[in-house]
């Protein structure tokens, strides 16, 4: 069984980079310094300051018309407040762009194979590291789940472009991509970054005061786990959308031009205006049920909300039912069947980082009446029900040098046929297996000695076990 070392070794480089990005989005001990804090401050303070700025400008203009002796005071106040708001806006914009760029560094490669490996590693690591305590629900929503949704959106965008299923203007940008020159790549600058900004704006729009008031609990404290009825849900989505648009236009705004060339300045301003209009249209499309490019934001959002903790109905064992829940949304015409099918083509039935219990195809001589553990570690399974996994146990002992394998339905204990094979095994033997794997097997598996899956969070917390995406 796994034993906690006396001194915890350092996490690998990727995990350290991921933790750094997560804290940029939401810092548990200093949330006001993270992007979450900056966005919340905009709705709580800056919108009022913007109204004050407009009032001060009116007084200044009136004082100038009236030749009021207090003209210089109004002008100084207007200049100081304007400078303050502009600095806060630039800080939010700079940190937002920085988070998007760091995400692209973590999940994009110079080849499709490298990109898929990096994205699988990112999605899997988020699933394996995400906290499950309800008191950390804000952190989960605005860091772990947000990154998960952003990564899925990138993969769905790329998939649709490869299949030539996006507008012609998008396809032209895709064809001009230059993955070896990221900073100057048209695909990165004119599609990936704006799409990521739209995903973030959709999420942070929920911090709009009117939307947040709907999530207060009885103690008047913010509770993201609040369940809303249909009318309140409609109002929440409406106010969140208004918050997203306010952030786009005023909270972030356009990136300022740096230079002296007038023609270049005009070109820059036009590009910024076009990008803002494009993001606005994407956010508006996501508000419409059914068909359309709004599914690019909507479908990954729904999938992420199912497979990541942060809601009262979260059930780890039932995560593979995400496909079923998505198809129910299709039947209710909330989003498109075509987009759902393509997302599930990417993810398969089992989310990245999901822990499988399986019967080995070639059991060792030490015992045929046993099973082993594995972790899903690759996108695009050949069949949705047959995930590629990294085997992490051998003869009921954890190991960090396992190989990748495909786990067919007949061997996967998530499915009834596989479990039926082991139902003849005596309960004492099943108990012995779990006791070897878990120190707290009695508490963890009190009702079910034959698990359908396992939660590998404790296993993955040890740095020696975090290289699930190497060549094995």
C-alpha positions in Angstrom: 0.0 0.0 0.0 1.1 3.6 -0.5 3.1 5.0 2.4 3.5 8.8 2.8 7.2 9.6 2.8 8.7 11.5 5.8 9.8 14.3 3.5 7.7 15.0 0.4 9.9 15.3 -2.7 9.4 18.2 -5.1 6.7 18.0 -7.7 7.7 17.7 -11.4 8.2 20.8 -13.5 4.8 20.6 -15.2 2.9 20.3 -11.9 4.8 23.3 -10.5 3.9 25.3 -13.5 0.3 24.2 -13.3 0.1 25.2 -9.6 1.6 28.6 -10.4 -1.1 29.2 -13.1 -3.9 28.0 -10.7 -2.8 30.5 -8.1 -2.7 33.3 -10.6 -6.3 32.5 -11.3 -7.3 32.0 -7.6 -4.9 32.2 -4.7 -6.4 30.4 -1.7 -4.6 32.5 0.9 -4.6 35.8 -1.0 -7.6 35.7 -3.4 -7.6 39.5 -3.7 -4.2 39.3 -5.4 -5.3 36.7 -8.0 -7.3 37.3 -11.2 -10.5 36.3 -9.3 -9.9 39.1 -6.8 -9.2 41.6 -9.6 -12.4 40.6 -11.4 -14.5 40.7 -8.3 -13.1 44.1 -7.3 -14.2 45.4 -10.7 -17.8 44.6 -10.0 -17.7 45.6 -6.3 -15.7 48.8 -6.6 -14.7 49.8 -10.1 -18.2 50.1 -11.6 -19.0 52.6 -8.8 -15.7 54.4 -9.5 -16.6 54.5 -13.2 -19.9 56.2 -12.4 -18.0 58.6 -10.1 -15.6 59.4 -13.0 -18.5 60.2 -15.3 -20.1 62.5 -12.7 -16.7 64.2 -12.1 -16.3 64.8 -15.8 -19.8 66.4 -16.0 -18.9 68.7 -13.1 -15.6 69.6 -14.7 -17.3 70.5 -18.0 -20.0 72.4 -16.2 -17.4 74.3 -14.1 -15.5 75.2 -17.3 -18.7 76.5 -18.9 -19.6 78.5 -15.7 -16.0 79.6 -15.2 -16.2 78.1 -11.7 -13.1 78.7 -9.5 -13.2 75.1 -8.5 -12.5 74.1 -12.1 -8.9 73.0 -11.4 -10.0 70.8 -8.4 -12.5 68.9 -10.7 -9.9 68.5 -13.3 -7.3 67.1 -10.8 -9.9 64.7 -9.4 -10.9 63.6 -12.9 -7.3 63.0 -14.0 -6.4 61.1 -10.8 -9.5 58.9 -10.9 -9.1 58.3 -14.6 -5.5 57.3 -14.2 -6.4 54.9 -11.3 -9.1 53.2 -13.2 -6.9 52.8 -16.3 -4.1 51.2 -14.2 -6.5 48.8 -12.7 -8.0 48.0 -16.1 -4.5 47.3 -17.6 -3.6 45.1 -14.6 -6.7 43.0 -15.2 -6.1 42.8 -18.9 -2.4 42.0 -18.5 -3.0 39.2 -16.0 -5.9 37.8 -18.1 -3.7 37.6 -21.2 -0.8 36.2 -19.2 -3.1 33.3 -17.9 -4.2 32.5 -21.4 -0.6 32.5 -22.7 0.6 30.3 -19.9 -2.3 27.9 -20.6 -1.3 27.7 -24.2 2.3 26.9 -23.2 1.1 24.0 -21.1 -1.3 22.4 -23.5 0.0 23.3 -27.0 2.9 21.5 -28.8 4.6 21.9 -32.2 2.9 18.8 -33.5 -0.7 17.4 -33.1 0.6 14.4 -31.2 2.5 16.6 -28.7 -0.5 18.9 -28.4 -2.8 16.0 -27.6 -0.3 14.6 -25.0 0.1 17.9 -23.3 -3.7 18.5 -23.3 -4.4 15.0 -21.8 -1.7 15.7 -19.2 -3.3 19.0 -18.3 -6.8 17.7 -18.1 -5.8 14.6 -16.2 -3.7 16.6 -13.7 -6.6 19.0 -13.0 -8.9 16.0 -12.3 -6.3 14.3 -10.1 -5.3 17.5 -8.1 -8.7 19.2 -7.8 -9.8 19.7 -4.2 -13.2 18.2 -3.3 -14.0 20.1 0.0 -17.1 22.3 -0.3 -15.3 25.2 1.4 -13.0 25.4 -1.6 -15.7 25.5 -4.2 -14.8 29.1 -5.3 -11.2 28.0 -5.9 -12.4 24.9 -7.9 -14.8 27.0 -10.0 -12.5 29.9 -10.9 -9.2 28.0 -11.3 -9.4 24.2 -11.8 -12.7 24.0 -13.6 -12.0 27.2 -15.6 -8.6 25.8 -16.9 -10.4 22.5 -17.7 -13.0 24.2 -19.7 -10.5 26.4 -21.5 -8.4 23.4 -22.5 -11.5 21.4 -23.7 -12.6 24.4 -25.8 -9.2 24.6 -27.5 -9.4 20.9 -28.4 -12.9 21.2 -29.7 -12.0 24.2 -31.8 -9.0 22.4 -33.3 -11.1 19.3 -34.0 -13.8 21.3 -35.8 -11.2 23.2 -37.9 -9.5 19.9 -38.9 -12.8 18.6 -40.0 -13.5 21.9 -41.9 -16.6 22.5 -39.9 -16.0 26.2 -39.0 -16.7 29.4 -40.9 -14.4 30.1 -43.9 -12.7 33.1 -42.1 -11.8 30.8 -39.2 -10.5 28.1 -41.6 -8.2 30.7 -43.4 -6.6 31.6 -40.0 -6.2 27.9 -39.2 -4.4 27.3 -42.5 -2.0 30.1 -41.8 -0.9 28.7 -38.4 2.7 28.7 -37.5 3.2 26.5 -34.4 7.0 26.9 -34.4 6.6 30.7 -34.1 3.9 31.0 -31.4 4.2 34.8 -30.7 3.5 35.6 -34.4 1.2 32.7 -35.2 -2.2 34.1 -36.6 -4.0 31.1 -35.3 -2.8 31.7 -31.8 -3.3 35.5 -31.9 -6.6 35.8 -33.8 -8.4 32.6 -32.8 -7.0 30.8 -29.8 -6.5 33.8 -27.5 -9.9 35.5 -28.3 -11.6 32.1 -27.7 -9.9 31.7 -24.4 -10.8 35.3 -23.5 -14.4 34.5 -24.3 -14.3 31.4 -22.0 -12.9 33.5 -19.2 -15.3 36.3 -19.6 -18.2 33.9 -19.6 -17.0 32.5 -16.2 -16.1 35.8 -14.6 -19.3 37.4 -15.7 -20.9 35.4 -12.9 -19.2 37.8 -10.4 -21.7 40.5 -11.5 -23.3 41.8 -8.3 -26.9 41.0 -9.4 -25.8 37.4 -10.4 -23.9 36.9 -7.1 -26.9 38.0 -5.0 -28.8 35.0 -6.3 -26.1 32.7 -4.9 -26.1 34.0 -1.3 -27.0 31.5 1.3 -29.1 32.1 4.4 -26.1 33.6 6.2 -25.7 36.1 3.4 -22.4 34.4 2.4 -21.5 33.6 -1.2 -22.3 29.9 -1.9 -21.5 28.7 -5.4 -23.3 25.4 -4.6 -26.6 27.1 -4.3 -29.2 25.3 -6.4 -31.5 27.7 -8.3 -35.0 27.1 -9.6 -35.8 27.7 -13.3 -36.6 31.4 -13.0 -33.7 32.2 -10.7 -31.4 30.2 -13.1 -32.7 32.2 -16.0 -32.0 35.5 -14.1 -28.6 34.3 -13.1 -27.6 33.5 -16.6 -29.0 36.8 -17.9 -27.1 38.8 -15.3 -23.9 36.8 -15.8 -24.1 37.5 -19.5 -24.4 41.2 -18.8 -21.4 40.9 -16.5 -19.4 39.3 -19.2 -20.2 42.1 -21.7 -19.3 44.8 -19.1 -16.0 43.1 -18.4 -15.2 42.9 -22.1 -16.0 46.5 -22.8 -14.9 48.3 -19.7 -13.3 45.8 -17.2 -10.7 44.7 -19.8 -11.2 46.8 -22.9 -8.6 47.1 -25.6 -4.9 46.6 -25.4 -3.2 50.1 -25.7 -1.1 50.8 -28.7 2.6 51.4 -28.0 4.3 53.3 -30.8 4.2 56.6 -32.8 3.2 55.4 -36.3 -0.3 56.8 -37.0 -1.1 54.2 -39.7 0.1 51.4 -37.4 -2.0 52.8 -34.5 -5.1 52.9 -36.7 -4.5 49.3 -37.8 -4.0 48.2 -34.2 -7.2 50.0 -33.0 -9.2 48.4 -35.8 -7.9 45.0 -34.9 -8.8 45.5 -31.3 -12.3 46.7 -32.2 -12.8 43.7 -34.5 -11.6 41.3 -31.8 -14.0 42.8 -29.3 -16.9 42.5 -31.7 -16.0 38.9 -32.5 -15.9 37.9 -28.8 -19.2 39.7 -28.2 -20.8 37.7 -31.0 -19.4 34.5 -29.6 -20.8 35.3 -26.1 -24.1 36.2 -27.6 -24.2 33.0 -29.6 -23.6 31.0 -26.4 -26.8 32.4 -25.0 -28.9 30.8 -27.7 -30.0 27.2 -27.4 -29.5 24.7 -30.1 -27.3 25.1 -33.2 -24.5 27.6 -33.9 -21.0 28.5 -32.9 -22.1 29.3 -29.4 -21.7 25.5 -28.8 -18.0 26.1 -28.8 -18.3 27.6 -25.3 -21.5 25.8 -24.2 -20.6 22.2 -24.7 -17.2 22.2 -22.9 -18.8 24.2 -20.1 -21.4 21.6 -19.5 -18.9 18.7 -19.7 -16.5 20.4 -17.3 -19.4 21.1 -14.8 -20.2 17.4 -14.8 -16.7 15.8 -14.5 -15.1 18.3 -12.1 -16.3 18.7 -8.5 -18.1 21.8 -7.3 -21.7 20.9 -7.3 -23.8 19.1 -4.7 -24.7 16.2 -7.1 -21.1 15.4 -7.9 -20.4 11.6 -7.9 -17.0 10.4 -8.9 -18.1 6.9 -9.7 -20.7 8.3 -12.1 -18.4 10.6 -14.1 -18.6 8.4 -17.3 -22.3 9.2 -17.4 -21.3 12.7 -18.7 -22.0 11.4 -22.2 -25.5 10.4 -21.2 -26.2 13.8 -19.5 -24.9 15.7 -22.6 -27.2 13.7 -24.8 -30.1 14.5 -22.6 -29.3 18.2 -23.1 -29.3 17.5 -26.9 -32.8 16.0 -26.6 -33.9 19.1 -24.7 -32.4 21.2 -27.6 -30.0 23.0 -25.3 -27.1 22.4 -27.6 -26.2 20.6 -30.8 -25.9 16.8 -31.2 -23.1 17.3 -33.7 -21.0 19.3 -31.3 -21.6 16.9 -28.5 -20.6 13.9 -30.7 -17.3 15.6 -31.6 -16.5 16.5 -28.0 -17.1 12.9 -27.0 -14.9 11.7 -29.9 -12.1 13.6 -28.2 -12.7 12.6 -24.6 -14.3 9.2 -24.9 -16.5 7.8 -22.2 -13.9 8.1 -19.4 -12.5 11.5 -18.4 -8.8 12.1 -18.3 -7.3 11.1 -14.9 -10.2 8.8 -14.1 -9.2 5.8 -12.0 -10.1 2.4 -13.5 -10.1 -1.1 -11.8 -9.6 -3.8 -14.4 -8.9 -7.5 -14.8 -5.5 -8.1 -16.4 -5.7 -9.9 -19.7 -2.7 -12.0 -18.7 -2.9 -12.5 -14.9 0.3 -13.4 -13.2 0.8 -16.9 -11.7 0.5 -15.3 -8.2 -3.2 -15.2 -8.5 -5.9 -15.0 -11.2 -8.6 -13.9 -8.8 -7.6 -10.3 -8.6 -7.7 -7.0 -10.5 -5.3 -4.0 -11.0 -5.6 -0.2 -11.1 -5.0 2.1 -14.0 -5.5 5.8 -14.8 -7.0 7.2 -18.1 -4.2 9.2 -19.8 -5.0 9.8 -23.5 -7.5 11.6 -25.7 -9.1 10.3 -28.8 -9.7 6.6 -27.8 -10.3 4.3 -30.8 -13.6 3.3 -29.2 -15.4 5.5 -26.6 -15.8 2.6 -24.2 -12.1 1.5 -24.5 -9.9 4.1 -22.9 -6.1 4.2 -23.0 -4.7 4.0 -19.5 -1.4 3.9 -17.6 -1.3 0.8 -15.4 -0.2 1.8 -11.9 -0.3 -1.5 -9.9 1.2 -4.9 -10.4 0.3 -7.8 -8.2 -1.6 -5.4 -5.9 1.5 -3.1 -5.4 1.6 0.5 -6.6 4.4 1.3 -9.1 5.5 4.3 -11.1 7.0 2.4 -14.1 3.8 1.0 -15.6 2.9 0.7 -19.3 0.0 2.1 -21.3 -2.7 -0.3 -22.3 -6.2 -0.4 -23.6 -8.9 -1.5 -21.2 -11.8 -3.2 -23.0 -15.3 -3.5 -21.6 -14.9 -7.2 -20.7 -12.0 -6.3 -18.4 -13.2 -2.9 -17.0 -14.9 -3.3 -13.6 -17.0 -0.2 -14.3 -19.1 -2.5 -16.5 -21.2 -5.4 -15.3 -19.7 -8.1 -17.5 -16.3 -7.6 -15.9 -17.6 -7.5 -12.3 -19.6 -10.7 -12.9 -16.3 -12.5 -13.6 -15.1 -11.7 -10.0 -18.4 -12.2 -8.2 -17.3 -15.8 -7.6 -14.3 -14.7 -5.6 -14.8 -15.0 -1.9 -15.4 -11.8 0.0 -12.4 -12.4 2.2 -10.2 -12.5 -0.9 -11.7 -9.2 -2.2 -11.2 -7.7 1.3 -7.6 -8.8 1.2 -7.0 -7.2 -2.2 -8.3 -3.8 -1.0 -6.5 -4.0 2.3 -3.2 -4.4 0.4 -4.0 -1.3 -1.8 -5.5 1.0 0.9 -4.7 1.6 4.5 -8.2 2.8 5.1 -10.0 0.1 3.1 -12.4 -0.7 5.9 -13.8 2.9 5.8 -13.4 3.5 2.1 -15.1 0.3 0.8 -17.3 -0.7 3.7 -20.3 -1.5 1.5 -18.6 -2.7 -1.7 -15.5 -4.9 -1.7 -15.5 -5.0 -5.5 -15.1 -1.4 -6.7 -16.3 -0.1 -10.0 -13.5 2.4 -10.1 -11.0 4.1 -7.7 -10.0 7.6 -6.9 -6.3 8.0 -7.5 -5.9 11.5 -6.0 -3.8 10.2 -3.0 -1.6 8.1 -5.4 -1.0 11.1 -7.7 -0.2 13.5 -4.8 3.2 11.8 -4.6 5.6 13.3 -7.1 7.1 9.9 -8.0 3.7 8.9 -9.4 3.0 12.0 -11.5 4.7 10.9 -14.8 1.6 9.2 -16.2 2.2 10.7 -19.7 5.8 9.8 -20.3 6.6 6.9 -22.7 6.3 4.4 -19.9 
